[in-house]
Amino acid sequence: MQSEEQQWVQEFVEHATEHLYRIEQDLLQLSGSKDIELVYGLCRAVLSIQAQAEMLGLDSIDRLANRWHEQLELLRDYPINCDQTLQNLFFQLFDALSLFVSKLKQPYGLKDDDANQVVSGTESIFNRIDTHLRFLLNPPVAFAEIEQIFPLERAVKQAGLDYGKEVKIGIEGRDTLIPKVVLDTLPKLLSHLINNAIAHGIESPQVRQTLGKSPVGQIVMSAFHQDNQTIITFSDDGAGIDLERVKAKAIKKGLITITQAQIISPEAVYELLYHPDFSTKDERDLRAGTGFGLDIVRTELNKIGGSISTTSLPGKGTTFKIIYPNALG
């Protein structure tokens, strides 16, 4: 004779099996469909399983169903069209939930070890769904669209006039698709980088001619993908970073000691440019060749999981490499 608890579990299994059938049928139709009722049906079915699991103290099923329901709510509440990738990921959660229910049918029920193993396996699935939902909410755009939201040539020309220099800018990888959030963050970053390059990097026309360079300075931006990342480079053909000058200023500001300055690597010197105490808005110092607001650039990138690094060659120029994880999309 079954105990009361066993009867409850059996009723739950029957209830969950019915809902799983409906979930499977809705999932099969979900990819490419604009029928919002499919999503509503999925939400109701998963929520029903979660609610009953919670009442019975079936924590693993409760947690899985609850998290899946939260993701389905995003699909319900935002203008997201489910694609094949999202459908496949949802089916993986369906399989995990089905496995839980099938374990409950067995004589020994759902063992903790089995439950923990299944829950552990779903963590990466949930993370991939979160990433893909963000991607679908913000579809990628062509890198060239930066020109529509930030007047690059005008900004370069104005900075050139401010500092008595003539500079041109070019874009490579115009058709590279980048997450829209990248495009949204670039104008503020580019404003700082353009000012930094023209104020500190690119020489005056007279100096450039003396060095055998074209009197017109060059800035080149490029965009490409590498290892599931969007990479944007910003390069100038100026004087490069004066390591000794940077070290001298860092010593003056107490960021490094004289002893450290003697052994510090070029890469570590470049990192000093991003220190909040290093940048200055003093107009006299603005033209000193030692950085302008780069701490702000890094701070803005850190907010969205991006990063920035610097390389430089004396007399050849400086390159800033900005990396965005594609998961931002």
C-alpha positions as CSV (number, residue, x, y, z in Angstrom):
1,M,0.0,0.0,0.0
2,Q,1.4,3.4,-1.0
3,S,2.1,6.0,1.6
4,E,0.4,9.4,1.3
5,E,3.8,10.9,0.2
6,Q,4.1,8.3,-2.5
7,Q,0.6,9.0,-3.8
8,W,1.5,12.7,-4.0
9,V,4.6,12.0,-6.0
10,Q,2.7,9.7,-8.3
11,E,0.1,12.4,-8.9
12,F,2.9,14.8,-9.6
13,V,4.5,12.4,-12.1
14,E,1.2,12.1,-13.9
15,H,0.6,15.8,-13.8
16,A,4.2,16.6,-15.0
17,T,4.0,14.0,-17.8
18,E,1.0,15.7,-19.3
19,H,2.6,19.1,-19.1
20,L,5.9,17.7,-20.6
21,Y,3.9,16.4,-23.6
22,R,2.4,19.8,-24.2
23,I,5.9,21.5,-23.7
24,E,7.4,19.1,-26.3
25,Q,4.6,19.9,-28.8
26,D,5.0,23.6,-28.3
27,L,8.8,23.5,-28.6
28,L,8.5,21.6,-31.9
29,Q,6.6,24.6,-33.4
30,L,8.6,27.3,-31.6
31,S,11.5,28.0,-34.0
32,G,10.6,30.8,-36.5
33,S,7.1,31.1,-35.1
34,K,5.6,34.4,-34.2
35,D,2.7,32.8,-32.3
36,I,2.9,34.3,-28.9
37,E,0.4,31.7,-27.6
38,L,3.1,29.1,-27.9
39,V,5.3,31.0,-25.5
40,Y,2.4,31.6,-23.1
41,G,1.6,27.9,-23.2
42,L,5.2,27.0,-22.4
43,C,5.2,29.5,-19.5
44,R,2.1,28.0,-18.0
45,A,3.2,24.4,-18.4
46,V,6.7,25.0,-16.9
47,L,5.3,27.1,-14.1
48,S,2.7,24.5,-13.2
49,I,5.4,21.8,-12.9
50,Q,7.5,24.2,-10.8
51,A,4.6,25.1,-8.4
52,Q,3.8,21.4,-7.7
53,A,7.5,20.5,-7.3
54,E,7.9,23.3,-4.8
55,M,4.9,22.1,-2.7
56,L,6.3,18.5,-2.6
57,G,9.8,19.7,-1.7
58,L,11.3,18.4,-5.0
59,D,14.0,21.1,-4.9
60,S,15.9,20.1,-8.0
61,I,12.9,20.1,-10.2
62,D,11.6,23.3,-8.5
63,R,14.9,25.2,-9.2
64,L,15.2,23.9,-12.8
65,A,11.7,24.7,-13.7
66,N,11.8,28.1,-12.0
67,R,14.9,29.2,-13.8
68,W,13.6,28.0,-17.2
69,H,10.3,29.9,-16.5
70,E,12.3,33.1,-15.9
71,Q,13.9,32.7,-19.3
72,L,10.7,32.0,-21.0
73,E,9.2,35.2,-19.5
74,L,11.9,37.1,-21.4
75,L,10.8,35.4,-24.6
76,R,7.2,36.3,-23.7
77,D,7.8,39.9,-22.7
78,Y,10.3,41.1,-25.3
79,P,10.3,41.1,-29.1
80,I,12.4,38.1,-29.5
81,N,12.0,35.6,-32.4
82,C,13.0,32.2,-31.3
83,D,15.6,30.6,-33.7
84,Q,16.9,27.1,-34.1
85,T,19.7,27.6,-31.6
86,L,17.3,28.7,-28.8
87,Q,14.9,25.9,-29.7
88,N,17.7,23.3,-29.4
89,L,18.8,24.7,-26.0
90,F,15.2,24.7,-24.7
91,F,14.9,21.0,-25.8
92,Q,18.0,20.3,-23.7
93,L,16.2,21.7,-20.6
94,F,13.1,19.7,-21.6
95,D,15.3,16.5,-21.6
96,A,16.7,17.3,-18.2
97,L,13.2,17.9,-16.8
98,S,11.9,14.7,-18.4
99,L,14.8,12.8,-16.8
100,F,13.9,14.1,-13.4
101,V,10.3,12.9,-13.8
102,S,11.4,9.5,-15.2
103,K,13.6,9.1,-12.1
104,L,10.6,9.6,-9.9
105,K,8.9,6.7,-11.5
106,Q,11.6,4.3,-10.5
107,P,11.4,2.3,-7.3
108,Y,14.1,4.3,-5.5
109,G,12.8,7.6,-6.7
110,L,15.0,10.6,-7.4
111,K,18.3,10.2,-5.6
112,D,20.3,13.3,-4.5
113,D,23.4,12.2,-6.4
114,D,21.3,11.9,-9.6
115,A,19.6,15.2,-9.1
116,N,22.8,17.0,-8.4
117,Q,24.4,15.5,-11.5
118,V,21.5,16.7,-13.7
119,V,21.4,20.1,-12.1
120,S,25.1,20.5,-12.7
121,G,24.7,19.6,-16.3
122,T,22.0,22.2,-16.9
123,E,24.1,25.1,-15.6
124,S,26.0,25.5,-18.9
125,I,22.7,25.2,-20.8
126,F,21.1,28.1,-18.8
127,N,24.2,30.2,-19.3
128,R,24.2,29.6,-23.1
129,I,20.5,30.5,-23.2
130,D,21.1,33.7,-21.3
131,T,23.8,34.6,-23.7
132,H,21.7,33.8,-26.8
133,L,18.7,35.7,-25.5
134,R,20.9,38.8,-25.1
135,F,22.1,38.2,-28.7
136,L,18.6,38.0,-30.0
137,L,17.5,41.1,-28.1
138,N,20.4,43.0,-29.6
139,P,21.1,41.7,-33.1
140,P,24.5,42.5,-34.6
141,V,25.1,45.5,-36.9
142,A,27.8,46.3,-39.4
143,F,30.8,48.1,-38.0
144,A,30.4,50.8,-40.7
145,E,27.2,52.0,-38.9
146,I,29.5,53.8,-36.3
147,E,29.7,56.6,-38.9
148,Q,26.0,57.1,-38.6
149,I,26.0,57.7,-34.8
150,F,29.4,59.3,-34.4
151,P,30.9,61.8,-37.0
152,L,34.4,60.3,-37.1
153,E,35.8,62.6,-39.8
154,R,34.3,65.7,-38.1
155,A,35.7,64.7,-34.7
156,V,39.2,64.1,-36.2
157,K,39.1,67.4,-38.2
158,Q,38.1,69.4,-35.1
159,A,40.8,67.8,-32.9
160,G,43.3,68.5,-35.6
161,L,42.3,72.2,-35.7
162,D,42.5,72.3,-31.9
163,Y,46.1,71.0,-31.9
164,G,47.3,72.5,-35.2
165,K,47.6,69.2,-37.0
166,E,46.1,67.6,-40.2
167,V,44.8,64.1,-39.7
168,K,42.8,61.6,-41.7
169,I,40.9,58.6,-40.5
170,G,40.1,55.3,-42.2
171,I,38.0,52.3,-41.4
172,E,38.8,48.6,-42.1
173,G,36.4,45.7,-41.7
174,R,33.3,47.9,-42.4
175,D,31.1,44.8,-43.0
176,T,32.2,43.1,-39.8
177,L,29.1,42.3,-37.7
178,I,29.4,43.5,-34.1
179,P,27.0,43.4,-31.1
180,K,24.9,46.5,-31.1
181,V,26.0,47.3,-27.5
182,V,29.5,47.7,-28.8
183,L,28.3,50.3,-31.3
184,D,26.4,52.1,-28.5
185,T,29.5,52.3,-26.3
186,L,32.0,53.4,-29.0
187,P,31.3,57.1,-29.4
188,K,32.4,58.0,-25.9
189,L,35.5,55.8,-26.1
190,L,36.4,57.1,-29.6
191,S,36.2,60.7,-28.4
192,H,38.9,60.1,-25.9
193,L,41.1,58.0,-28.2
194,I,40.9,60.6,-31.0
195,N,41.9,63.4,-28.7
196,N,44.6,61.2,-27.2
197,A,46.1,60.3,-30.6
198,I,46.0,63.8,-32.0
199,A,47.1,65.6,-28.9
200,H,49.9,63.2,-27.9
201,G,50.7,60.8,-30.6
202,I,50.6,62.4,-34.1
203,E,53.4,65.0,-34.6
204,S,52.9,68.4,-36.2
205,P,53.2,68.7,-40.0
206,Q,56.6,70.3,-39.7
207,V,58.0,67.6,-37.4
208,R,56.5,64.8,-39.6
209,Q,58.2,66.2,-42.7
210,T,61.5,66.4,-40.9
211,L,61.1,62.7,-40.0
212,G,60.3,61.8,-43.6
213,K,56.6,61.2,-42.9
214,S,53.6,62.6,-44.7
215,P,52.6,65.9,-43.1
216,V,49.1,64.4,-42.8
217,G,48.7,62.0,-39.8
218,Q,46.8,58.8,-40.2
219,I,44.4,57.1,-37.8
220,V,43.0,53.7,-38.8
221,M,40.2,51.8,-37.0
222,S,39.5,48.2,-37.8
223,A,37.0,45.5,-36.6
224,F,37.2,41.7,-36.8
225,H,36.3,38.6,-34.9
226,Q,38.7,36.3,-33.1
227,D,38.0,33.5,-30.5
228,N,34.4,34.5,-30.0
229,Q,35.3,38.1,-29.4
230,T,34.8,41.3,-31.3
231,I,38.1,43.2,-31.6
232,I,38.4,46.8,-32.5
233,T,41.8,48.4,-33.0
234,F,42.6,52.1,-33.1
235,S,46.0,53.0,-34.5
236,D,47.9,56.1,-35.3
237,D,51.1,56.6,-37.2
238,G,52.5,59.2,-34.7
239,A,55.6,59.3,-32.5
240,G,54.6,56.4,-30.3
241,I,54.7,56.4,-26.5
242,D,57.7,58.0,-24.9
243,L,58.4,55.4,-22.2
244,E,60.9,57.6,-20.3
245,R,58.5,60.5,-20.2
246,V,55.7,58.3,-18.9
247,K,58.0,56.8,-16.2
248,A,59.1,60.3,-15.1
249,K,55.6,61.5,-14.7
250,A,54.6,58.3,-12.9
251,I,57.5,58.8,-10.4
252,K,56.4,62.4,-9.9
253,K,52.9,61.3,-9.1
254,G,54.1,58.6,-6.7
255,L,52.8,55.7,-8.8
256,I,56.2,54.0,-9.1
257,T,59.6,54.4,-7.5
258,I,62.9,55.3,-9.2
259,T,64.0,51.7,-8.6
260,Q,60.9,50.3,-10.2
261,A,61.2,52.6,-13.2
262,Q,64.6,51.1,-13.9
263,I,63.2,47.5,-14.3
264,I,59.6,48.0,-15.3
265,S,58.6,46.5,-18.6
266,P,57.2,48.5,-21.6
267,E,53.8,46.7,-21.1
268,A,53.7,47.8,-17.4
269,V,54.5,51.4,-18.5
270,Y,51.6,51.3,-20.9
271,E,49.3,50.2,-18.0
272,L,50.3,53.4,-16.1
273,L,48.4,55.4,-18.7
274,Y,45.2,53.9,-17.5
275,H,45.7,54.9,-13.8
276,P,43.2,57.5,-12.7
277,D,45.9,59.6,-11.0
278,F,48.0,59.6,-14.2
279,S,45.6,61.4,-16.5
280,T,45.2,65.2,-16.2
281,K,43.0,67.9,-17.6
282,D,45.6,70.6,-17.1
283,E,45.8,72.4,-20.5
284,R,49.5,72.9,-20.3
285,D,50.1,69.2,-19.6
286,L,47.6,68.2,-22.3
287,R,50.2,68.4,-25.0
288,A,52.9,66.8,-22.9
289,G,52.5,63.4,-24.6
290,T,51.5,61.4,-21.6
291,G,47.8,60.4,-21.9
292,F,44.4,61.9,-21.7
293,G,41.4,60.3,-20.0
294,L,42.4,56.7,-20.7
295,D,41.2,55.7,-17.3
296,I,37.7,56.7,-18.4
297,V,38.0,54.6,-21.5
298,R,38.9,51.5,-19.4
299,T,36.2,52.2,-16.8
300,E,33.5,52.3,-19.5
301,L,34.7,49.1,-21.1
302,N,34.9,47.3,-17.7
303,K,31.2,48.0,-17.1
304,I,30.3,45.7,-20.0
305,G,33.0,43.1,-19.6
306,G,35.3,44.6,-22.3
307,S,39.0,45.4,-22.1
308,I,41.7,47.6,-23.7
309,S,45.4,47.2,-24.1
310,T,48.2,49.2,-25.7
311,T,51.2,48.6,-27.9
312,S,53.5,51.2,-29.3
313,L,56.7,51.5,-31.4
314,P,58.9,54.6,-31.1
315,G,58.5,56.8,-34.2
316,K,55.9,54.4,-35.7
317,G,52.8,55.0,-33.7
318,T,50.5,53.5,-31.1
319,T,47.7,50.9,-31.2
320,F,44.8,50.5,-28.8
321,K,43.2,47.1,-28.9
322,I,39.6,47.0,-27.6
323,I,38.1,43.6,-26.9
324,Y,34.4,42.9,-26.4
325,P,33.1,39.4,-25.6
326,N,30.5,38.5,-28.3
327,A,28.2,37.4,-25.5
328,L,27.4,41.1,-25.0
329,G,25.2,40.9,-28.0
